[in-house]
Amino acid sequence: MRLDKYLKVSRIIKRRTVANEACSGGRVTLNDKVAKPGTEVHEGDIMTIRFGDKLGKYEILSIMETVRKDSASQMYRILSEDEGMAQERD
């Protein structure tokens, strides 16, 4: 599955256009490499997303084409979500 679609289906990012922009803007890494929107994701991949001054790190647990809203959070595991950490890395 494409990274931008995974972000939308898992509801980490609510809209695919926003997910696409985040990837295109270099704010998403997959396994420590900057990822483009079309990068394929696999179970076990580690994804890092920078949202303003917030940095989130997630492990991909499952990939499903469609999922109910209440089950979307089971597609990934939050490894960390830190405020202010993104500024320190820049």
Secondary structure as the mmCIF struct_conf table of DSSP 4:
data_model
#
loop_
_struct_conf.conf_type_id
_struct_conf.id
_struct_conf.beg_label_comp_id
_struct_conf.beg_label_asym_id
_struct_conf.beg_label_seq_id
_struct_conf.end_label_comp_id
_struct_conf.end_label_asym_id
_struct_conf.end_label_seq_id
STRN STRN1 ARG A 2 ARG A 2
HELX_RH_AL_P HELX_RH_AL_P1 LEU A 3 VAL A 9
TURN_TY1_P TURN_TY1_P1 SER A 10 ARG A 11
BEND BEND1 ILE A 12 LYS A 14
HELX_RH_AL_P HELX_RH_AL_P2 ARG A 16 SER A 24
TURN_TY1_P TURN_TY1_P2 GLY A 25 GLY A 26
STRN STRN2 VAL A 28 LEU A 30
TURN_TY1_P TURN_TY1_P3 ASN A 31 ASP A 32
STRN STRN3 LYS A 33 VAL A 34
TURN_TY1_P TURN_TY1_P4 PRO A 37 GLY A 38
HELX_LH_PP_P HELX_LH_PP_P1 THR A 39 THR A 39
STRN STRN4 GLU A 40 GLU A 40
HELX_LH_PP_P HELX_LH_PP_P2 VAL A 41 VAL A 41
TURN_TY1_P TURN_TY1_P5 GLU A 43 GLY A 44
STRN STRN5 ILE A 46 PHE A 51
TURN_TY1_P TURN_TY1_P6 GLY A 52 ASP A 53
STRN STRN6 LYS A 54 ILE A 60
BEND BEND2 GLU A 65 GLU A 65
HELX_RH_3T_P HELX_RH_3T_P1 LYS A 69 MET A 75
STRN STRN7 TYR A 76 GLU A 83
BEND BEND3 GLY A 84 GLY A 84
HELX_RH_AL_P HELX_RH_AL_P3 MET A 85 ARG A 89
#
